[in-house]
Amino acid sequence: MENTHNISQRILLPRYFRVVGLGSVLIAFAVMLLYKLSSTELLLENTEVLKELTMNLIILGLFFIAWSKDKVEDELTLLVRLRAVAWAFGFSVLNVIFNPIVSLLIGSKAEMISGQQAMLTMILAFLIMYYIQKKSR
Amino acid sequence: VKNTLKVERAKLNLTQQDLADKVGVSRQTINSIEAERYIPSTLLAIKISKIFKTTVNEIFILEKGE
């Protein structure tokens, strides 16, 4: 039977991925900011590509931050991660179900959330729950 | 599950960090166990009892109704 330390070693990314993730998120925000501030007129298609790329970079960066090892990985950290995944999963399901209803009530039509939005919400919910539980353990 | 970890630690004059280093977990994990917010795995319980040269049952005690 595998112990928790081995599981953490196998499924999590090395600690330096936290820095890589943070760098990716910052680069994505910098690109978005530069695009907003620049006077360069890009074609509409390029704007969409840029939006997709920056969004994907943010998701990837947040995933690296969420899934990289802590300074000390032990069985309690693994339990905290499991709880955070459960919260994030539950929150995402509710978000996918209720977001269109809320947008219908506020706006005129029920807009479904995209895969990227769902993924971003899930990772953010994971990170928030993970750090809240880590602080209160 | 109650535990006598704090008492055992005091007997050996170990800090939470010392014990954490010896059993390979974080200080927060030892703190959570002492505060009875977290029940350790069998492996960790055995490691802890070995440090104090006693049995797991001496440190971790089942409460009535458990």
N, CA and C atoms of all chains as a GROMACS GRO file, in nm:
protein
  609
    1MET      N    1   0.086  -0.121   0.000
    1MET     CA    2   0.000   0.000   0.000
    1MET      C    3   0.088   0.125   0.000
    2GLU      N    4   0.053   0.219  -0.085
    2GLU     CA    5   0.131   0.340  -0.098
    2GLU      C    6   0.100   0.438   0.016
    3ASN      N    7   0.201   0.506   0.071
    3ASN     CA    8   0.169   0.606   0.172
    3ASN      C    9   0.148   0.743   0.108
    4THR      N   10   0.098   0.835   0.191
    4THR     CA   11   0.057   0.965   0.138
    4THR      C   12   0.173   1.044   0.079
    5HIS      N   13   0.292   1.026   0.137
    5HIS     CA   14   0.409   1.099   0.087
    5HIS      C   15   0.438   1.059  -0.058
    6ASN      N   16   0.430   0.928  -0.085
    6ASN     CA   17   0.455   0.880  -0.220
    6ASN      C   18   0.351   0.931  -0.319
    7ILE      N   19   0.226   0.937  -0.273
    7ILE     CA   20   0.119   0.986  -0.360
    7ILE      C   21   0.147   1.132  -0.398
    8SER      N   22   0.182   1.214  -0.295
    8SER     CA   23   0.214   1.356  -0.321
    8SER      C   24   0.328   1.369  -0.419
    9GLN      N   25   0.432   1.285  -0.399
    9GLN     CA   26   0.550   1.293  -0.486
    9GLN      C   27   0.514   1.262  -0.630
   10ARG      N   28   0.421   1.168  -0.647
   10ARG     CA   29   0.389   1.120  -0.781
   10ARG      C   30   0.292   1.213  -0.854
   11ILE      N   31   0.189   1.263  -0.786
   11ILE     CA   32   0.086   1.337  -0.860
   11ILE      C   33   0.110   1.487  -0.868
   12LEU      N   34   0.196   1.542  -0.783
   12LEU     CA   35   0.213   1.687  -0.783
   12LEU      C   36   0.336   1.730  -0.864
   13LEU      N   37   0.330   1.854  -0.911
   13LEU     CA   38   0.441   1.909  -0.988
   13LEU      C   39   0.550   1.959  -0.893
   14PRO      N   40   0.676   1.967  -0.941
   14PRO     CA   41   0.782   2.022  -0.855
   14PRO      C   42   0.750   2.165  -0.810
   15ARG      N   43   0.812   2.205  -0.699
   15ARG     CA   44   0.781   2.334  -0.637
   15ARG      C   45   0.806   2.455  -0.728
   16TYR      N   46   0.909   2.443  -0.816
   16TYR     CA   47   0.940   2.559  -0.901
   16TYR      C   48   0.828   2.592  -1.001
   17PHE      N   49   0.733   2.499  -1.018
   17PHE     CA   50   0.620   2.526  -1.108
   17PHE      C   51   0.532   2.639  -1.054
   18ARG      N   52   0.542   2.663  -0.923
   18ARG     CA   53   0.468   2.775  -0.862
   18ARG      C   54   0.515   2.908  -0.923
   19VAL      N   55   0.647   2.919  -0.938
   19VAL     CA   56   0.706   3.040  -0.996
   19VAL      C   57   0.671   3.048  -1.144
   20VAL      N   58   0.679   2.932  -1.213
   20VAL     CA   59   0.645   2.927  -1.356
   20VAL      C   60   0.499   2.971  -1.374
   21GLY      N   61   0.411   2.919  -1.288
   21GLY     CA   62   0.269   2.953  -1.294
   21GLY      C   63   0.244   3.101  -1.272
   22LEU      N   64   0.308   3.154  -1.169
   22LEU     CA   65   0.292   3.296  -1.138
   22LEU      C   66   0.342   3.381  -1.256
   23GLY      N   67   0.454   3.340  -1.313
   23GLY     CA   68   0.511   3.410  -1.430
   23GLY      C   69   0.414   3.408  -1.547
   24SER      N   70   0.352   3.293  -1.571
   24SER     CA   71   0.257   3.280  -1.682
   24SER      C   72   0.138   3.373  -1.664
   25VAL      N   73   0.085   3.377  -1.540
   25VAL     CA   74  -0.030   3.463  -1.512
   25VAL      C   75   0.008   3.611  -1.532
   26LEU      N   76   0.126   3.648  -1.481
   26LEU     CA   77   0.171   3.788  -1.493
   26LEU      C   78   0.193   3.825  -1.639
   27ILE      N   79   0.253   3.733  -1.717
   27ILE     CA   80   0.275   3.760  -1.859
   27ILE      C   81   0.141   3.780  -1.930
   28ALA      N   82   0.044   3.693  -1.898
   28ALA     CA   83  -0.088   3.703  -1.961
   28ALA      C   84  -0.154   3.838  -1.929
   29PHE      N   85  -0.144   3.881  -1.802
   29PHE     CA   86  -0.202   4.010  -1.764
   29PHE      C   87  -0.128   4.125  -1.832
   30ALA      N   88   0.006   4.113  -1.840
   30ALA     CA   89   0.086   4.217  -1.905
   30ALA      C   90   0.049   4.230  -2.052
   31VAL      N   91   0.030   4.116  -2.119
   31VAL     CA   92  -0.008   4.118  -2.261
   31VAL      C   93  -0.144   4.185  -2.278
   32MET      N   94  -0.237   4.151  -2.190
   32MET     CA   95  -0.372   4.210  -2.199
   32MET      C   96  -0.367   4.361  -2.176
   33LEU      N   97  -0.287   4.399  -2.076
   33LEU     CA   98  -0.274   4.542  -2.043
   33LEU      C   99  -0.209   4.619  -2.158
   34LEU      N  100  -0.102   4.561  -2.214
   34LEU     CA  101  -0.033   4.625  -2.326
   34LEU      C  102  -0.127   4.640  -2.446
   35TYR      N  103  -0.206   4.537  -2.468
   35TYR     CA  104  -0.299   4.542  -2.581
   35TYR      C  105  -0.402   4.653  -2.562
   36LYS      N  106  -0.450   4.665  -2.438
   36LYS     CA  107  -0.550   4.769  -2.407
   36LYS      C  108  -0.491   4.908  -2.425
   37LEU      N  109  -0.365   4.923  -2.381
   37LEU     CA  110  -0.302   5.055  -2.384
   37LEU      C  111  -0.248   5.092  -2.522
   38SER      N  112  -0.213   4.990  -2.600
   38SER     CA  113  -0.151   5.018  -2.731
   38SER      C  114  -0.255   5.071  -2.828
   39SER      N  115  -0.206   5.144  -2.924
   39SER     CA  116  -0.297   5.201  -3.023
   39SER      C  117  -0.304   5.112  -3.148
   40THR      N  118  -0.235   4.998  -3.141
   40THR     CA  119  -0.232   4.908  -3.257
   40THR      C  120  -0.372   4.854  -3.284
   41GLU      N  121  -0.412   4.870  -3.406
   41GLU     CA  122  -0.543   4.819  -3.444
   41GLU      C  123  -0.527   4.677  -3.499
   42LEU      N  124  -0.566   4.580  -3.423
   42LEU     CA  125  -0.557   4.442  -3.470
   42LEU      C  126  -0.690   4.402  -3.534
   43LEU      N  127  -0.682   4.308  -3.622
   43LEU     CA  128  -0.806   4.258  -3.682
   43LEU      C  129  -0.888   4.187  -3.575
   44LEU      N  130  -1.015   4.181  -3.594
   44LEU     CA  131  -1.104   4.120  -3.495
   44LEU      C  132  -1.066   3.974  -3.466
   45GLU      N  133  -1.025   3.903  -3.574
   45GLU     CA  134  -0.986   3.762  -3.558
   45GLU      C  135  -0.866   3.752  -3.464
   46ASN      N  136  -0.770   3.841  -3.483
   46ASN     CA  137  -0.649   3.840  -3.399
   46ASN      C  138  -0.683   3.870  -3.254
   47THR      N  139  -0.779   3.960  -3.233
   47THR     CA  140  -0.821   3.994  -3.098
   47THR      C  141  -0.875   3.870  -3.027
   48GLU      N  142  -0.956   3.794  -3.102
   48GLU     CA  143  -1.012   3.671  -3.045
   48GLU      C  144  -0.903   3.571  -3.010
   49VAL      N  145  -0.805   3.560  -3.103
   49VAL     CA  146  -0.693   3.467  -3.079
   49VAL      C  147  -0.616   3.510  -2.955
   50LEU      N  148  -0.592   3.641  -2.945
   50LEU     CA  149  -0.518   3.695  -2.830
   50LEU      C  150  -0.593   3.666  -2.699
   51LYS      N  151  -0.726   3.687  -2.702
   51LYS     CA  152  -0.808   3.660  -2.583
   51LYS      C  153  -0.798   3.513  -2.542
   52GLU      N  154  -0.809   3.426  -2.643
   52GLU     CA  155  -0.800   3.281  -2.617
   52GLU      C  156  -0.664   3.245  -2.556
   53LEU      N  157  -0.560   3.300  -2.616
   53LEU     CA  158  -0.424   3.267  -2.572
   53LEU      C  159  -0.399   3.314  -2.429
   54THR      N  160  -0.439   3.438  -2.401
   54THR     CA  161  -0.414   3.491  -2.265
   54THR      C  162  -0.497   3.416  -2.161
   55MET      N  163  -0.621   3.384  -2.198
   55MET     CA  164  -0.708   3.309  -2.106
   55MET      C  165  -0.647   3.172  -2.077
   56ASN      N  166  -0.599   3.107  -2.184
   56ASN     CA  167  -0.538   2.974  -2.166
   56ASN      C  168  -0.411   2.983  -2.081
   57LEU      N  169  -0.335   3.090  -2.103
   57LEU     CA  170  -0.212   3.109  -2.026
   57LEU      C  171  -0.243   3.130  -1.878
   58ILE      N  172  -0.350   3.205  -1.851
   58ILE     CA  173  -0.391   3.228  -1.711
   58ILE      C  174  -0.435   3.096  -1.647
   59ILE      N  175  -0.515   3.018  -1.720
   59ILE     CA  176  -0.562   2.889  -1.668
   59ILE      C  177  -0.444   2.796  -1.640
   60LEU      N  178  -0.351   2.790  -1.736
   60LEU     CA  179  -0.234   2.704  -1.720
   60LEU      C  180  -0.149   2.748  -1.601
   61GLY      N  181  -0.130   2.880  -1.590
   61GLY     CA  182  -0.050   2.935  -1.479
   61GLY      C  183  -0.113   2.905  -1.344
   62LEU      N  184  -0.246   2.925  -1.334
   62LEU     CA  185  -0.315   2.898  -1.208
   62LEU      C  186  -0.311   2.748  -1.175
   63PHE      N  187  -0.318   2.665  -1.280
   63PHE     CA  188  -0.309   2.520  -1.258
   63PHE      C  189  -0.171   2.483  -1.201
   64PHE      N  190  -0.067   2.544  -1.257
   64PHE     CA  191   0.070   2.518  -1.208
   64PHE      C  192   0.082   2.558  -1.060
   65ILE      N  193   0.024   2.675  -1.026
   65ILE     CA  194   0.030   2.723  -0.887
   65ILE      C  195  -0.046   2.625  -0.797
   66ALA      N  196  -0.165   2.584  -0.843
   66ALA     CA  197  -0.250   2.496  -0.761
   66ALA      C  198  -0.191   2.358  -0.744
   67TRP      N  199  -0.124   2.308  -0.846
   67TRP     CA  200  -0.083   2.168  -0.845
   67TRP      C  201   0.066   2.148  -0.822
   68SER      N  202   0.134   2.250  -0.770
   68SER     CA  203   0.276   2.230  -0.738
   68SER      C  204   0.290   2.201  -0.588
   69LYS      N  205   0.400   2.135  -0.554
   69LYS     CA  206   0.419   2.091  -0.415
   69LYS      C  207   0.438   2.209  -0.320
   70ASP      N  208   0.394   2.188  -0.196
   70ASP     CA  209   0.421   2.284  -0.089
   70ASP      C  210   0.561   2.259  -0.034
   71LYS      N  211   0.605   2.347   0.057
   71LYS     CA  212   0.738   2.330   0.116
   71LYS      C  213   0.746   2.193   0.186
   72VAL      N  214   0.643   2.164   0.267
   72VAL     CA  215   0.635   2.032   0.330
   72VAL      C  216   0.504   1.967   0.285
   73GLU      N  217   0.518   1.855   0.217
   73GLU     CA  218   0.399   1.781   0.174
   73GLU      C  219   0.380   1.662   0.267
   74ASP      N  220   0.274   1.663   0.342
   74ASP     CA  221   0.247   1.548   0.429
   74ASP      C  222   0.102   1.506   0.417
   75GLU      N  223   0.059   1.416   0.505
   75GLU     CA  224  -0.077   1.362   0.491
   75GLU      C  225  -0.185   1.466   0.517
   76LEU      N  226  -0.157   1.564   0.602
   76LEU     CA  227  -0.258   1.668   0.628
   76LEU      C  228  -0.272   1.759   0.505
   77THR      N  229  -0.160   1.789   0.440
   77THR     CA  230  -0.165   1.871   0.319
   77THR      C  231  -0.247   1.800   0.212
   78LEU      N  232  -0.227   1.668   0.202
   78LEU     CA  233  -0.301   1.590   0.103
   78LEU      C  234  -0.451   1.592   0.133
   79LEU      N  235  -0.485   1.585   0.262
   79LEU     CA  236  -0.626   1.591   0.302
   79LEU      C  237  -0.686   1.728   0.269
   80VAL      N  238  -0.607   1.833   0.295
   80VAL     CA  239  -0.652   1.969   0.265
   80VAL      C  240  -0.675   1.983   0.114
   81ARG      N  241  -0.584   1.926   0.034
   81ARG     CA  242  -0.600   1.929  -0.112
   81ARG      C  243  -0.727   1.857  -0.155
   82LEU      N  244  -0.750   1.741  -0.096
   82LEU     CA  245  -0.869   1.662  -0.130
   82LEU      C  246  -0.997   1.740  -0.100
   83ARG      N  247  -0.999   1.803   0.019
   83ARG     CA  248  -1.117   1.882   0.056
   83ARG      C  249  -1.137   1.999  -0.040
   84ALA      N  250  -1.025   2.064  -0.077
   84ALA     CA  251  -1.032   2.179  -0.168
   84ALA      C  252  -1.083   2.135  -0.306
   85VAL      N  253  -1.038   2.017  -0.352
   85VAL     CA  254  -1.085   1.964  -0.482
   85VAL      C  255  -1.236   1.938  -0.474
   86ALA      N  256  -1.281   1.881  -0.361
   86ALA     CA  257  -1.424   1.852  -0.344
   86ALA      C  258  -1.506   1.981  -0.347
   87TRP      N  259  -1.458   2.084  -0.277
   87TRP     CA  260  -1.528   2.214  -0.276
   87TRP      C  261  -1.532   2.273  -0.417
   88ALA      N  262  -1.417   2.270  -0.484
   88ALA     CA  263  -1.406   2.330  -0.617
   88ALA      C  264  -1.498   2.257  -0.716
   89PHE      N  265  -1.503   2.126  -0.704
   89PHE     CA  266  -1.587   2.046  -0.793
   89PHE      C  267  -1.735   2.080  -0.771
   90GLY      N  268  -1.775   2.083  -0.644
   90GLY     CA  269  -1.913   2.116  -0.610
   90GLY      C  270  -1.951   2.256  -0.655
   91PHE      N  271  -1.860   2.350  -0.630
   91PHE     CA  272  -1.884   2.490  -0.668
   91PHE      C  273  -1.899   2.502  -0.820
   92SER      N  274  -1.815   2.430  -0.894
   92SER     CA  275  -1.819   2.437  -1.040
   92SER      C  276  -1.949   2.381  -1.096
   93VAL      N  277  -1.995   2.271  -1.038
   93VAL     CA  278  -2.123   2.212  -1.083
   93VAL      C  279  -2.236   2.313  -1.061
   94LEU      N  280  -2.239   2.374  -0.942
   94LEU     CA  281  -2.343   2.472  -0.912
   94LEU      C  282  -2.331   2.593  -1.004
   95ASN      N  283  -2.207   2.634  -1.031
   95ASN     CA  284  -2.183   2.749  -1.118
   95ASN      C  285  -2.236   2.723  -1.259
   96VAL      N  286  -2.209   2.604  -1.311
   96VAL     CA  287  -2.254   2.569  -1.447
   96VAL      C  288  -2.408   2.564  -1.451
   97ILE      N  289  -2.469   2.516  -1.344
   97ILE     CA  290  -2.616   2.504  -1.342
   97ILE      C  291  -2.683   2.640  -1.321
   98PHE      N  292  -2.635   2.714  -1.223
   98PHE     CA  293  -2.707   2.835  -1.184
   98PHE      C  294  -2.665   2.963  -1.257
   99ASN      N  295  -2.547   2.964  -1.316
   99ASN     CA  296  -2.503   3.084  -1.388
   99ASN      C  297  -2.600   3.123  -1.501
  100PRO      N  298  -2.644   3.027  -1.587
  100PRO     CA  299  -2.739   3.065  -1.691
  100PRO      C  300  -2.871   3.117  -1.635
  101ILE      N  301  -2.913   3.059  -1.520
  101ILE     CA  302  -3.040   3.102  -1.459
  101ILE      C  303  -3.028   3.246  -1.411
  102VAL      N  304  -2.914   3.274  -1.345
  102VAL     CA  305  -2.890   3.410  -1.295
  102VAL      C  306  -2.882   3.508  -1.411
  103SER      N  307  -2.811   3.469  -1.517
  103SER     CA  308  -2.798   3.561  -1.631
  103SER      C  309  -2.933   3.582  -1.700
  104LEU      N  310  -3.020   3.482  -1.694
  104LEU     CA  311  -3.156   3.497  -1.750
  104LEU      C  312  -3.237   3.594  -1.666
  105LEU      N  313  -3.222   3.584  -1.534
  105LEU     CA  314  -3.298   3.671  -1.445
  105LEU      C  315  -3.250   3.816  -1.454
  106ILE      N  316  -3.118   3.832  -1.469
  106ILE     CA  317  -3.061   3.968  -1.474
  106ILE      C  318  -3.075   4.026  -1.615
  107GLY      N  319  -3.031   3.947  -1.711
  107GLY     CA  320  -3.034   3.994  -1.850
  107GLY      C  321  -3.157   3.945  -1.922
  108SER      N  322  -3.142   3.928  -2.053
  108SER     CA  323  -3.258   3.888  -2.131
  108SER      C  324  -3.253   3.741  -2.172
  109LYS      N  325  -3.130   3.686  -2.178
  109LYS     CA  326  -3.122   3.545  -2.219
  109LYS      C  327  -3.027   3.465  -2.128
  110ALA      N  328  -3.051   3.334  -2.128
  110ALA     CA  329  -2.968   3.245  -2.046
  110ALA      C  330  -2.839   3.212  -2.119
  111GLU      N  331  -2.731   3.268  -2.072
  111GLU     CA  332  -2.602   3.242  -2.138
  111GLU      C  333  -2.527   3.132  -2.066
  112MET      N  334  -2.488   3.032  -2.144
  112MET     CA  335  -2.410   2.922  -2.086
  112MET      C  336  -2.266   2.969  -2.067
  113ILE      N  337  -2.200   2.920  -1.963
  113ILE     CA  338  -2.060   2.959  -1.945
  113ILE      C  339  -1.971   2.867  -2.030
  114SER      N  340  -1.860   2.925  -2.075
  114SER     CA  341  -1.770   2.848  -2.161
  114SER      C  342  -1.686   2.750  -2.079
  115GLY      N  343  -1.623   2.659  -2.148
  115GLY     CA  344  -1.535   2.562  -2.082
  115GLY      C  345  -1.423   2.632  -2.007
  116GLN      N  346  -1.370   2.738  -2.070
  116GLN     CA  347  -1.260   2.814  -2.007
  116GLN      C  348  -1.307   2.881  -1.878
  117GLN      N  349  -1.427   2.940  -1.885
  117GLN     CA  350  -1.481   3.007  -1.764
  117GLN      C  351  -1.503   2.905  -1.652
  118ALA      N  352  -1.557   2.788  -1.688
  118ALA     CA  353  -1.582   2.683  -1.589
  118ALA      C  354  -1.451   2.636  -1.526
  119MET      N  355  -1.350   2.620  -1.610
  119MET     CA  356  -1.220   2.571  -1.562
  119MET      C  357  -1.155   2.676  -1.471
  120LEU      N  358  -1.164   2.803  -1.515
  120LEU     CA  359  -1.105   2.912  -1.437
  120LEU      C  360  -1.171   2.922  -1.299
  121THR      N  361  -1.305   2.912  -1.297
  121THR     CA  362  -1.378   2.918  -1.170
  121THR      C  363  -1.337   2.802  -1.079
  122MET      N  364  -1.322   2.684  -1.141
  122MET     CA  365  -1.287   2.565  -1.063
  122MET      C  366  -1.148   2.580  -0.999
  123ILE      N  367  -1.052   2.626  -1.077
  123ILE     CA  368  -0.916   2.641  -1.023
  123ILE      C  369  -0.912   2.750  -0.916
  124LEU      N  370  -0.985   2.860  -0.942
  124LEU     CA  371  -0.987   2.969  -0.842
  124LEU      C  372  -1.053   2.921  -0.713
  125ALA      N  373  -1.163   2.846  -0.726
  125ALA     CA  374  -1.230   2.793  -0.606
  125ALA      C  375  -1.136   2.699  -0.531
  126PHE      N  376  -1.061   2.619  -0.605
  126PHE     CA  377  -0.965   2.528  -0.541
  126PHE      C  378  -0.861   2.608  -0.463
  127LEU      N  379  -0.803   2.709  -0.529
  127LEU     CA  380  -0.696   2.787  -0.464
  127LEU      C  381  -0.747   2.857  -0.339
  128ILE      N  382  -0.866   2.917  -0.349
  128ILE     CA  383  -0.923   2.989  -0.234
  128ILE      C  384  -0.947   2.891  -0.118
  129MET      N  385  -1.010   2.778  -0.147
  129MET     CA  386  -1.040   2.681  -0.041
  129MET      C  387  -0.913   2.620   0.017
  130TYR      N  388  -0.815   2.599  -0.069
  130TYR     CA  389  -0.689   2.539  -0.023
  130TYR      C  390  -0.619   2.632   0.077
  131TYR      N  391  -0.610   2.762   0.040
  131TYR     CA  392  -0.538   2.855   0.128
  131TYR      C  393  -0.617   2.886   0.256
  132ILE      N  394  -0.751   2.889   0.245
  132ILE     CA  395  -0.833   2.911   0.366
  132ILE      C  396  -0.811   2.796   0.464
  133GLN      N  397  -0.816   2.674   0.412
  133GLN     CA  398  -0.798   2.556   0.501
  133GLN      C  399  -0.657   2.546   0.555
  134LYS      N  400  -0.561   2.585   0.473
  134LYS     CA  401  -0.421   2.580   0.520
  134LYS      C  402  -0.399   2.676   0.635
  135LYS      N  403  -0.463   2.793   0.626
  135LYS     CA  404  -0.448   2.893   0.732
  135LYS      C  405  -0.518   2.848   0.860
  136SER      N  406  -0.627   2.773   0.844
  136SER     CA  407  -0.706   2.738   0.964
  136SER      C  408  -0.674   2.600   1.019
  137ARG      N  409  -0.574   2.532   0.964
  137ARG     CA  410  -0.549   2.395   1.011
  137ARG      C  411  -0.476   2.397   1.146
  138VAL      N  412  -1.094   1.079   1.916
  138VAL     CA  413  -0.970   1.021   1.966
  138VAL      C  414  -0.891   1.127   2.043
  139LYS      N  415  -0.867   1.097   2.172
  139LYS     CA  416  -0.785   1.190   2.251
  139LYS      C  417  -0.639   1.149   2.233
  140ASN      N  418  -0.548   1.239   2.268
  140ASN     CA  419  -0.407   1.198   2.263
  140ASN      C  420  -0.325   1.267   2.371
  141THR      N  421  -0.214   1.203   2.405
  141THR     CA  422  -0.128   1.256   2.510
  141THR      C  423   0.004   1.309   2.450
  142LEU      N  424  -0.007   1.352   2.327
  142LEU     CA  425   0.112   1.394   2.253
  142LEU      C  426   0.187   1.509   2.321
  143LYS      N  427   0.110   1.606   2.368
  143LYS     CA  428   0.171   1.724   2.430
  143LYS      C  429   0.250   1.683   2.556
  144VAL      N  430   0.191   1.593   2.634
  144VAL     CA  431   0.255   1.546   2.758
  144VAL      C  432   0.383   1.470   2.725
  145GLU      N  433   0.372   1.379   2.628
  145GLU     CA  434   0.487   1.297   2.588
  145GLU      C  435   0.600   1.385   2.533
  146ARG      N  436   0.560   1.487   2.460
  146ARG     CA  437   0.657   1.580   2.402
  146ARG      C  438   0.729   1.657   2.511
  147ALA      N  439   0.652   1.698   2.610
  147ALA     CA  440   0.709   1.774   2.722
  147ALA      C  441   0.809   1.688   2.801
  148LYS      N  442   0.777   1.558   2.813
  148LYS     CA  443   0.867   1.467   2.886
  148LYS      C  444   1.004   1.463   2.821
  149LEU      N  445   1.006   1.462   2.689
  149LEU     CA  446   1.134   1.456   2.616
  149LEU      C  447   1.190   1.595   2.583
  150ASN      N  448   1.117   1.696   2.627
  150ASN     CA  449   1.157   1.835   2.601
  150ASN      C  450   1.173   1.863   2.450
  151LEU      N  451   1.075   1.817   2.375
  151LEU     CA  452   1.078   1.838   2.229
  151LEU      C  453   0.979   1.948   2.192
  152THR      N  454   1.017   2.028   2.096
  152THR     CA  455   0.921   2.127   2.045
  152THR      C  456   0.838   2.060   1.936
  153GLN      N  457   0.731   2.125   1.896
  153GLN     CA  458   0.648   2.071   1.787
  153GLN      C  459   0.732   2.055   1.660
  154GLN      N  460   0.818   2.153   1.636
  154GLN     CA  461   0.904   2.149   1.517
  154GLN      C  462   1.001   2.031   1.522
  155ASP      N  463   1.059   2.007   1.643
  155ASP     CA  464   1.151   1.894   1.659
  155ASP      C  465   1.082   1.763   1.624
  156LEU      N  466   0.962   1.746   1.680
  156LEU     CA  467   0.887   1.622   1.656
  156LEU      C  468   0.849   1.612   1.508
  157ALA      N  469   0.806   1.725   1.453
  157ALA     CA  470   0.768   1.726   1.310
  157ALA      C  471   0.886   1.683   1.222
  158ASP      N  472   1.005   1.734   1.254
  158ASP     CA  473   1.125   1.698   1.176
  158ASP      C  474   1.157   1.549   1.190
  159LYS      N  475   1.139   1.498   1.311
  159LYS     CA  476   1.172   1.356   1.335
  159LYS      C  477   1.079   1.262   1.259
  160VAL      N  478   0.951   1.298   1.248
  160VAL     CA  479   0.856   1.208   1.181
  160VAL      C  480   0.828   1.249   1.035
  161GLY      N  481   0.888   1.360   0.991
  161GLY     CA  482   0.878   1.401   0.851
  161GLY      C  483   0.746   1.463   0.810
  162VAL      N  484   0.688   1.542   0.901
  162VAL     CA  485   0.566   1.617   0.864
  162VAL      C  486   0.588   1.764   0.900
  163SER      N  487   0.488   1.848   0.873
  163SER     CA  488   0.502   1.990   0.906
  163SER      C  489   0.464   2.015   1.052
  164ARG      N  490   0.510   2.128   1.105
  164ARG     CA  491   0.478   2.164   1.244
  164ARG      C  492   0.326   2.180   1.260
  165GLN      N  493   0.261   2.231   1.154
  165GLN     CA  494   0.115   2.252   1.158
  165GLN      C  495   0.041   2.119   1.176
  166THR      N  496   0.097   2.013   1.118
  166THR     CA  497   0.033   1.881   1.131
  166THR      C  498   0.039   1.834   1.276
  167ILE      N  499   0.157   1.850   1.338
  167ILE     CA  500   0.171   1.812   1.480
  167ILE      C  501   0.076   1.896   1.566
  168ASN      N  502   0.068   2.023   1.536
  168ASN     CA  503  -0.021   2.113   1.610
  168ASN      C  504  -0.168   2.069   1.595
  169SER      N  505  -0.207   2.033   1.472
  169SER     CA  506  -0.345   1.987   1.449
  169SER      C  507  -0.375   1.858   1.524
  170ILE      N  508  -0.275   1.769   1.531
  170ILE     CA  509  -0.295   1.642   1.604
  170ILE      C  510  -0.311   1.672   1.753
  171GLU      N  511  -0.224   1.756   1.806
  171GLU     CA  512  -0.230   1.791   1.949
  171GLU      C  513  -0.363   1.857   1.985
  172ALA      N  514  -0.412   1.941   1.894
  172ALA     CA  515  -0.538   2.011   1.920
  172ALA      C  516  -0.659   1.923   1.892
  173GLU      N  517  -0.633   1.800   1.853
  173GLU     CA  518  -0.736   1.700   1.822
  173GLU      C  519  -0.828   1.743   1.708
  174ARG      N  520  -0.770   1.819   1.616
  174ARG     CA  521  -0.844   1.856   1.495
  174ARG      C  522  -0.819   1.755   1.384
  175TYR      N  523  -0.713   1.677   1.400
  175TYR     CA  524  -0.677   1.582   1.296
  175TYR      C  525  -0.629   1.451   1.358
  176ILE      N  526  -0.680   1.340   1.306
  176ILE     CA  527  -0.637   1.207   1.352
  176ILE      C  528  -0.535   1.154   1.252
  177PRO      N  529  -0.413   1.125   1.296
  177PRO     CA  530  -0.309   1.084   1.200
  177PRO      C  531  -0.334   0.945   1.141
  178SER      N  532  -0.264   0.919   1.032
  178SER     CA  533  -0.272   0.786   0.970
  178SER      C  534  -0.203   0.684   1.061
  179THR      N  535  -0.223   0.558   1.033
  179THR     CA  536  -0.159   0.452   1.112
  179THR      C  537  -0.007   0.467   1.107
  180LEU      N  538   0.042   0.493   0.986
  180LEU     CA  539   0.188   0.505   0.968
  180LEU      C  540   0.246   0.617   1.055
  181LEU      N  541   0.180   0.733   1.052
  181LEU     CA  542   0.229   0.846   1.132
  181LEU      C  543   0.216   0.818   1.282
  182ALA      N  544   0.106   0.755   1.320
  182ALA     CA  545   0.085   0.721   1.462
  182ALA      C  546   0.196   0.627   1.511
  183ILE      N  547   0.232   0.532   1.428
  183ILE     CA  548   0.339   0.438   1.466
  183ILE      C  549   0.473   0.512   1.476
  184LYS      N  550   0.499   0.598   1.379
  184LYS     CA  551   0.625   0.676   1.380
  184LYS      C  552   0.634   0.758   1.509
  185ILE      N  553   0.522   0.823   1.545
  185ILE     CA  554   0.519   0.907   1.666
  185ILE      C  555   0.544   0.822   1.791
  186SER      N  556   0.475   0.708   1.798
  186SER     CA  557   0.491   0.622   1.917
  186SER      C  558   0.634   0.570   1.929
  187LYS      N  559   0.699   0.548   1.815
  187LYS     CA  560   0.839   0.500   1.817
  187LYS      C  561   0.931   0.607   1.876
  188ILE      N  562   0.904   0.732   1.843
  188ILE     CA  563   0.986   0.842   1.896
  188ILE      C  564   0.979   0.843   2.049
  189PHE      N  565   0.856   0.819   2.100
  189PHE     CA  566   0.837   0.823   2.245
  189PHE      C  567   0.858   0.686   2.312
  190LYS      N  568   0.903   0.589   2.233
  190LYS     CA  569   0.931   0.453   2.282
  190LYS      C  570   0.813   0.396   2.362
  191THR      N  571   0.696   0.408   2.302
  191THR     CA  572   0.575   0.354   2.365
  191THR      C  573   0.484   0.296   2.256
  192THR      N  574   0.364   0.255   2.294
  192THR     CA  575   0.273   0.199   2.193
  192THR      C  576   0.177   0.308   2.142
  193VAL      N  577   0.116   0.282   2.029
  193VAL     CA  578   0.019   0.378   1.972
  193VAL      C  579  -0.097   0.398   2.070
  194ASN      N  580  -0.141   0.287   2.132
  194ASN     CA  581  -0.254   0.294   2.226
  194ASN      C  582  -0.227   0.382   2.347
  195GLU      N  583  -0.101   0.396   2.382
  195GLU     CA  584  -0.066   0.479   2.498
  195GLU      C  585  -0.079   0.628   2.463
  196ILE      N  586  -0.060   0.658   2.338
  196ILE     CA  587  -0.065   0.800   2.297
  196ILE      C  588  -0.204   0.838   2.244
  197PHE      N  589  -0.261   0.750   2.163
  197PHE     CA  590  -0.393   0.779   2.104
  197PHE      C  591  -0.498   0.692   2.172
  198ILE      N  592  -0.592   0.758   2.238
  198ILE     CA  593  -0.691   0.686   2.320
  198ILE      C  594  -0.831   0.707   2.262
  199LEU      N  595  -0.898   0.594   2.240
  199LEU     CA  596  -1.036   0.601   2.191
  199LEU      C  597  -1.127   0.654   2.300
  200GLU      N  598  -1.215   0.746   2.264
  200GLU     CA  599  -1.310   0.798   2.363
  200GLU      C  600  -1.433   0.709   2.367
  201LYS      N  601  -1.511   0.721   2.473
  201LYS     CA  602  -1.632   0.639   2.486
  201LYS      C  603  -1.727   0.664   2.369
  202GLY      N  604  -1.781   0.556   2.314
  202GLY     CA  605  -1.876   0.569   2.204
  202GLY      C  606  -1.813   0.568   2.066
  203GLU      N  607  -1.680   0.569   2.061
  203GLU     CA  608  -1.612   0.569   1.930
  203GLU      C  609  -1.590   0.425   1.882
   0.00000   0.00000   0.00000
